[in-house]
Amino acid sequence: MHEFSLYSQIPATRHGQVLHILAGVTASQPTSTLEQTLIYQQARLTETGTSKKASAGRQNAVPASRLSYHKLVRDLKGSDGEKGPWTFRAEDVPLPGMPNFVSRATTAHVLGEAELENFRQGNGWHKYINQYLASPGHRFVHYNIVVRISRILSVPEGTGALEPLDAPIPVLSDCKPIDPSGTYHFEACVRVEDGGNSKIVEQATAELMAFKKQVEGAVDLRVPERLAFDTRVKGT
């Protein structure tokens, strides 16, 4: 899979206004979201970056040429308070020479029990590093573009230290915004299955740039420094 994305920061004082603007642009109301993300460092390489039992269709999604940081993400706002399954996410370094948007290969899939074991403490495949919550969050879908607005919260020190996969969900009131000003993170992203299909890529990026122009003046969408997205483990 390949992603093309743009980013912005929304001051807390403009959060409600931006939600109203996007509701008008997308002709829909936002979906509330609450996500938990665990960050792991690979301890050793595998062909897929997850497990030898992963399907062949996933093997070439993100080349595992060196140790990287990976994420496990789950939705905490399911029906009847049910927690969603853990989704594995690996992200390549964005391609250079892309001034208009961030362009990078990614892979994401729901983990089965066998693959999930590779992330447990003492397994030897991954080392737990940290975690955060994205809340309060909102999601809009505009044609093929997914827009996410959320405040990134750090969890209390020591959360999940013994076994993060089985640890209780952090209490929201105990979590603090990473940005003390309460700024919201804004991402507009479009995904394509085949990043080598020039026609599909052209259509996807044209749609993203059209969205940027549509919200111009309300949201300042931009391209961060590409190495800020570097997920490679240093010194390996």
Contacts in CASP RR format, 6 or more apart in sequence:
PFRMAT RR
TARGET T0000
AUTHOR 0000-0000-0000
METHOD contacts of the structure
MODEL  1
MHEFSLYSQIPATRHGQVLHILAGVTASQPTSTLEQTLIYQQARLTETGT
SKKASAGRQNAVPASRLSYHKLVRDLKGSDGEKGPWTFRAEDVPLPGMPN
FVSRATTAHVLGEAELENFRQGNGWHKYINQYLASPGHRFVHYNIVVRIS
RILSVPEGTGALEPLDAPIPVLSDCKPIDPSGTYHFEACVRVEDGGNSKI
VEQATAELMAFKKQVEGAVDLRVPERLAFDTRVKGT
1 61 0 8 1.000
1 105 0 8 1.000
1 106 0 8 1.000
1 107 0 8 1.000
1 108 0 8 1.000
1 191 0 8 1.000
1 192 0 8 1.000
1 193 0 8 1.000
1 195 0 8 1.000
2 103 0 8 1.000
2 104 0 8 1.000
2 105 0 8 1.000
2 106 0 8 1.000
2 191 0 8 1.000
2 192 0 8 1.000
2 193 0 8 1.000
2 194 0 8 1.000
2 195 0 8 1.000
2 196 0 8 1.000
2 201 0 8 1.000
3 102 0 8 1.000
3 103 0 8 1.000
3 104 0 8 1.000
3 105 0 8 1.000
3 106 0 8 1.000
3 189 0 8 1.000
3 190 0 8 1.000
3 191 0 8 1.000
4 101 0 8 1.000
4 102 0 8 1.000
4 103 0 8 1.000
4 189 0 8 1.000
4 190 0 8 1.000
4 191 0 8 1.000
4 192 0 8 1.000
4 201 0 8 1.000
4 204 0 8 1.000
4 205 0 8 1.000
4 208 0 8 1.000
5 101 0 8 1.000
5 102 0 8 1.000
5 187 0 8 1.000
5 188 0 8 1.000
5 189 0 8 1.000
5 190 0 8 1.000
5 208 0 8 1.000
6 101 0 8 1.000
6 102 0 8 1.000
6 187 0 8 1.000
6 188 0 8 1.000
6 208 0 8 1.000
6 212 0 8 1.000
6 221 0 8 1.000
6 222 0 8 1.000
6 223 0 8 1.000
7 102 0 8 1.000
7 185 0 8 1.000
7 186 0 8 1.000
7 187 0 8 1.000
7 188 0 8 1.000
7 221 0 8 1.000
7 222 0 8 1.000
7 223 0 8 1.000
7 224 0 8 1.000
8 186 0 8 1.000
8 219 0 8 1.000
8 220 0 8 1.000
8 221 0 8 1.000
8 222 0 8 1.000
9 183 0 8 1.000
9 184 0 8 1.000
9 185 0 8 1.000
9 186 0 8 1.000
10 18 0 8 1.000
10 149 0 8 1.000
10 183 0 8 1.000
10 184 0 8 1.000
10 185 0 8 1.000
10 186 0 8 1.000
10 219 0 8 1.000
11 181 0 8 1.000
11 182 0 8 1.000
11 183 0 8 1.000
11 184 0 8 1.000
12 181 0 8 1.000
12 182 0 8 1.000
12 183 0 8 1.000
12 184 0 8 1.000
15 149 0 8 1.000
15 184 0 8 1.000
17 218 0 8 1.000
18 149 0 8 1.000
18 184 0 8 1.000
18 186 0 8 1.000
18 218 0 8 1.000
18 219 0 8 1.000
19 30 0 8 1.000
19 138 0 8 1.000
19 149 0 8 1.000
21 215 0 8 1.000
21 218 0 8 1.000
21 219 0 8 1.000
22 30 0 8 1.000
22 140 0 8 1.000
22 142 0 8 1.000
22 147 0 8 1.000
22 149 0 8 1.000
22 215 0 8 1.000
23 29 0 8 1.000
23 30 0 8 1.000
23 140 0 8 1.000
25 142 0 8 1.000
25 211 0 8 1.000
25 214 0 8 1.000
25 215 0 8 1.000
26 140 0 8 1.000
26 141 0 8 1.000
26 142 0 8 1.000
26 147 0 8 1.000
28 140 0 8 1.000
28 141 0 8 1.000
30 138 0 8 1.000
30 139 0 8 1.000
30 140 0 8 1.000
30 149 0 8 1.000
31 138 0 8 1.000
31 139 0 8 1.000
31 140 0 8 1.000
32 77 0 8 1.000
32 136 0 8 1.000
32 137 0 8 1.000
32 138 0 8 1.000
33 75 0 8 1.000
33 77 0 8 1.000
33 134 0 8 1.000
33 135 0 8 1.000
33 137 0 8 1.000
33 138 0 8 1.000
33 139 0 8 1.000
33 148 0 8 1.000
33 150 0 8 1.000
34 75 0 8 1.000
34 76 0 8 1.000
34 77 0 8 1.000
34 133 0 8 1.000
34 134 0 8 1.000
34 135 0 8 1.000
34 136 0 8 1.000
34 137 0 8 1.000
35 73 0 8 1.000
35 74 0 8 1.000
35 75 0 8 1.000
35 76 0 8 1.000
35 133 0 8 1.000
35 134 0 8 1.000
35 135 0 8 1.000
35 137 0 8 1.000
35 150 0 8 1.000
36 73 0 8 1.000
36 74 0 8 1.000
36 76 0 8 1.000
36 131 0 8 1.000
36 132 0 8 1.000
36 133 0 8 1.000
36 169 0 8 1.000
36 170 0 8 1.000
37 71 0 8 1.000
37 72 0 8 1.000
37 73 0 8 1.000
37 131 0 8 1.000
37 132 0 8 1.000
37 133 0 8 1.000
37 134 0 8 1.000
38 71 0 8 1.000
38 72 0 8 1.000
38 73 0 8 1.000
38 119 0 8 1.000
38 128 0 8 1.000
38 130 0 8 1.000
38 131 0 8 1.000
38 164 0 8 1.000
38 165 0 8 1.000
39 69 0 8 1.000
39 70 0 8 1.000
39 71 0 8 1.000
39 128 0 8 1.000
39 129 0 8 1.000
39 130 0 8 1.000
39 131 0 8 1.000
39 132 0 8 1.000
40 69 0 8 1.000
40 70 0 8 1.000
40 71 0 8 1.000
40 72 0 8 1.000
40 119 0 8 1.000
40 126 0 8 1.000
40 127 0 8 1.000
40 128 0 8 1.000
40 129 0 8 1.000
41 67 0 8 1.000
41 68 0 8 1.000
41 69 0 8 1.000
41 70 0 8 1.000
41 126 0 8 1.000
41 127 0 8 1.000
41 129 0 8 1.000
41 233 0 8 1.000
42 49 0 8 1.000
42 64 0 8 1.000
42 67 0 8 1.000
42 68 0 8 1.000
42 69 0 8 1.000
42 70 0 8 1.000
42 125 0 8 1.000
42 126 0 8 1.000
42 127 0 8 1.000
42 233 0 8 1.000
43 67 0 8 1.000
43 124 0 8 1.000
43 125 0 8 1.000
43 126 0 8 1.000
43 127 0 8 1.000
44 67 0 8 1.000
44 124 0 8 1.000
44 125 0 8 1.000
45 64 0 8 1.000
45 66 0 8 1.000
45 67 0 8 1.000
46 52 0 8 1.000
46 64 0 8 1.000
46 125 0 8 1.000
47 59 0 8 1.000
47 64 0 8 1.000
48 54 0 8 1.000
48 58 0 8 1.000
48 59 0 8 1.000
48 61 0 8 1.000
48 64 0 8 1.000
49 62 0 8 1.000
49 64 0 8 1.000
49 68 0 8 1.000
49 70 0 8 1.000
49 90 0 8 1.000
50 58 0 8 1.000
50 70 0 8 1.000
50 88 0 8 1.000
50 90 0 8 1.000
50 111 0 8 1.000
50 115 0 8 1.000
50 118 0 8 1.000
51 114 0 8 1.000
51 115 0 8 1.000
51 118 0 8 1.000
51 125 0 8 1.000
53 114 0 8 1.000
53 115 0 8 1.000
54 109 0 8 1.000
54 115 0 8 1.000
58 107 0 8 1.000
58 109 0 8 1.000
61 90 0 8 1.000
61 105 0 8 1.000
61 106 0 8 1.000
61 107 0 8 1.000
62 90 0 8 1.000
62 91 0 8 1.000
62 92 0 8 1.000
62 105 0 8 1.000
62 106 0 8 1.000
62 107 0 8 1.000
63 92 0 8 1.000
66 232 0 8 1.000
66 233 0 8 1.000
66 236 0 8 1.000
67 232 0 8 1.000
67 233 0 8 1.000
67 236 0 8 1.000
68 90 0 8 1.000
68 231 0 8 1.000
68 232 0 8 1.000
68 233 0 8 1.000
69 129 0 8 1.000
69 231 0 8 1.000
69 232 0 8 1.000
69 233 0 8 1.000
70 88 0 8 1.000
70 89 0 8 1.000
70 90 0 8 1.000
70 126 0 8 1.000
70 231 0 8 1.000
71 88 0 8 1.000
71 89 0 8 1.000
71 90 0 8 1.000
71 91 0 8 1.000
72 86 0 8 1.000
72 87 0 8 1.000
72 88 0 8 1.000
72 89 0 8 1.000
72 111 0 8 1.000
72 119 0 8 1.000
72 165 0 8 1.000
73 86 0 8 1.000
73 87 0 8 1.000
73 89 0 8 1.000
74 83 0 8 1.000
74 84 0 8 1.000
74 85 0 8 1.000
74 86 0 8 1.000
74 87 0 8 1.000
75 83 0 8 1.000
75 84 0 8 1.000
76 83 0 8 1.000
76 84 0 8 1.000
76 133 0 8 1.000
76 169 0 8 1.000
78 84 0 8 1.000
83 169 0 8 1.000
85 110 0 8 1.000
85 111 0 8 1.000
85 112 0 8 1.000
86 110 0 8 1.000
86 111 0 8 1.000
86 116 0 8 1.000
86 165 0 8 1.000
87 108 0 8 1.000
87 109 0 8 1.000
87 110 0 8 1.000
87 111 0 8 1.000
88 107 0 8 1.000
88 108 0 8 1.000
88 109 0 8 1.000
88 110 0 8 1.000
88 111 0 8 1.000
88 115 0 8 1.000
89 106 0 8 1.000
89 107 0 8 1.000
89 108 0 8 1.000
90 106 0 8 1.000
90 107 0 8 1.000
90 108 0 8 1.000
90 231 0 8 1.000
91 104 0 8 1.000
91 105 0 8 1.000
91 106 0 8 1.000
91 229 0 8 1.000
91 231 0 8 1.000
92 104 0 8 1.000
92 105 0 8 1.000
92 106 0 8 1.000
92 231 0 8 1.000
93 104 0 8 1.000
93 226 0 8 1.000
93 227 0 8 1.000
93 229 0 8 1.000
93 230 0 8 1.000
93 231 0 8 1.000
93 232 0 8 1.000
94 102 0 8 1.000
94 103 0 8 1.000
94 104 0 8 1.000
94 226 0 8 1.000
94 229 0 8 1.000
95 103 0 8 1.000
95 104 0 8 1.000
95 226 0 8 1.000
96 226 0 8 1.000
98 223 0 8 1.000
98 226 0 8 1.000
99 223 0 8 1.000
100 205 0 8 1.000
100 209 0 8 1.000
100 223 0 8 1.000
101 205 0 8 1.000
101 208 0 8 1.000
101 209 0 8 1.000
101 223 0 8 1.000
102 223 0 8 1.000
102 224 0 8 1.000
102 226 0 8 1.000
102 229 0 8 1.000
104 229 0 8 1.000
105 195 0 8 1.000
106 191 0 8 1.000
111 119 0 8 1.000
116 165 0 8 1.000
117 123 0 8 1.000
118 125 0 8 1.000
118 126 0 8 1.000
119 125 0 8 1.000
119 126 0 8 1.000
119 128 0 8 1.000
119 165 0 8 1.000
120 163 0 8 1.000
120 165 0 8 1.000
121 128 0 8 1.000
121 162 0 8 1.000
121 163 0 8 1.000
128 160 0 8 1.000
128 164 0 8 1.000
131 155 0 8 1.000
131 159 0 8 1.000
131 160 0 8 1.000
131 164 0 8 1.000
131 170 0 8 1.000
132 152 0 8 1.000
132 153 0 8 1.000
132 154 0 8 1.000
132 155 0 8 1.000
132 178 0 8 1.000
133 152 0 8 1.000
133 153 0 8 1.000
133 155 0 8 1.000
133 170 0 8 1.000
133 172 0 8 1.000
133 175 0 8 1.000
134 148 0 8 1.000
134 150 0 8 1.000
134 151 0 8 1.000
134 152 0 8 1.000
134 153 0 8 1.000
134 185 0 8 1.000
135 150 0 8 1.000
135 151 0 8 1.000
135 153 0 8 1.000
135 172 0 8 1.000
135 175 0 8 1.000
136 150 0 8 1.000
136 151 0 8 1.000
137 148 0 8 1.000
137 149 0 8 1.000
137 150 0 8 1.000
137 151 0 8 1.000
138 148 0 8 1.000
138 149 0 8 1.000
138 150 0 8 1.000
139 146 0 8 1.000
139 147 0 8 1.000
139 148 0 8 1.000
139 149 0 8 1.000
140 146 0 8 1.000
140 147 0 8 1.000
141 147 0 8 1.000
142 211 0 8 1.000
143 207 0 8 1.000
144 190 0 8 1.000
144 191 0 8 1.000
144 204 0 8 1.000
144 207 0 8 1.000
145 188 0 8 1.000
145 189 0 8 1.000
145 190 0 8 1.000
145 207 0 8 1.000
145 208 0 8 1.000
145 211 0 8 1.000
146 188 0 8 1.000
146 189 0 8 1.000
146 190 0 8 1.000
146 191 0 8 1.000
147 186 0 8 1.000
147 187 0 8 1.000
147 188 0 8 1.000
147 189 0 8 1.000
148 185 0 8 1.000
148 186 0 8 1.000
148 187 0 8 1.000
148 189 0 8 1.000
149 184 0 8 1.000
149 185 0 8 1.000
149 186 0 8 1.000
149 187 0 8 1.000
150 184 0 8 1.000
150 185 0 8 1.000
151 177 0 8 1.000
151 179 0 8 1.000
151 182 0 8 1.000
151 183 0 8 1.000
151 184 0 8 1.000
151 185 0 8 1.000
152 177 0 8 1.000
152 178 0 8 1.000
152 179 0 8 1.000
152 185 0 8 1.000
153 172 0 8 1.000
153 175 0 8 1.000
153 176 0 8 1.000
153 177 0 8 1.000
153 178 0 8 1.000
154 175 0 8 1.000
154 176 0 8 1.000
154 177 0 8 1.000
154 178 0 8 1.000
155 170 0 8 1.000
155 174 0 8 1.000
155 175 0 8 1.000
156 170 0 8 1.000
156 174 0 8 1.000
156 175 0 8 1.000
159 167 0 8 1.000
159 170 0 8 1.000
160 167 0 8 1.000
177 183 0 8 1.000
186 219 0 8 1.000
186 221 0 8 1.000
188 208 0 8 1.000
188 211 0 8 1.000
188 212 0 8 1.000
188 221 0 8 1.000
190 204 0 8 1.000
190 205 0 8 1.000
190 207 0 8 1.000
190 208 0 8 1.000
191 204 0 8 1.000
192 200 0 8 1.000
192 201 0 8 1.000
192 204 0 8 1.000
194 200 0 8 1.000
195 201 0 8 1.000
212 221 0 8 1.000
215 221 0 8 1.000
END
